[in-house]
Amino acid sequence: MKRNCPICGKGIRYKQKSHLTDAVRKNRKCKSCAAKIYYLSLTSIEQNKRNELIRKSTKVAMSKLKKEGKKWGIYERTKEIRQKQSHAMKGKSSHRKGNPLLDEHRKRIGESNRGKVRTARTKRVLRAIRLRQLKERFGQVMPNYNSEACSIIEEYGKQHGYNFQHAENGGEFHIKELGYWVDGYDAQQNVVIEYYENWHQKQIQKDLRRQQEIEKHMACTFIRIAE
Ligand SMILES: [Zn+2]
C-alpha cells in the first residue's frame, strides 16, 4: 500500500490499510518533510540550539571514526562508485530544486534573529504564528513520533490507571494556546505524560521550562518517563 507525500511527492509505504487511511485523513507528510516542518516550526533561537546540538554530536561521531582509523561517510565511496552515482544523476535536477520547504527555510535564514532575548510569551506567540503559517502552506502540521514510546506510554497507563491519548491512539494532544504537542494526555484525569529519549538529557533546562509552562497553563499532573 502506498501513497505520495503531499509536499515532495515521494512514495510512502504502509504495512496496514488502517495506517494508510489514517495518513490520508491527517494529510501526513513523509518522514523527511515532517522533520523539516517540525524544524521550521521552531523559533530561530530554538533552531540555532538544535543545529548546535547536531554539530556537536557530528563532531563526536567523527572523532570516534578517526580514532578507529575510519573515514567519514561519503569518503568511503570508491572512485568507481562515485562515477556510477554521478553518471546516474546526469540530466536530473537536484532533489532540492523547487522544494517549497527549502525555499521557506532560506527565507527563515534571512530573518536573522540571532542573539535576541525573548520571553516565554514572545516565544509562544512566535511558535503559534509559525504553526499557522505552516498549516496554511502545508496542511495540518503534526510532529513525528516514536512508536516505541507509544507502547511504553500505553503500558504505563494500563499499570497506573490512565487512559492516554497518544500518537497511535487519537493523535498526540495539541495544546493550541502554547503550540505544543504532548506525548500522552489523559483528559479525564488531566494528566500529561512525556517520554524522554536519551538525547533529552542535553536540554534538561529547556524541558523543565516547557513542563512548567504546561503545568501552569493546564493545571495538570505532569509525568515524565525517561528512556
Ligand atoms: Zn515529503
Residues whose N, C-alpha, C, O or C-beta is under 5 A from the ligand:
A	BS01	ZN	C5 I7 C8 G9 C30 C33
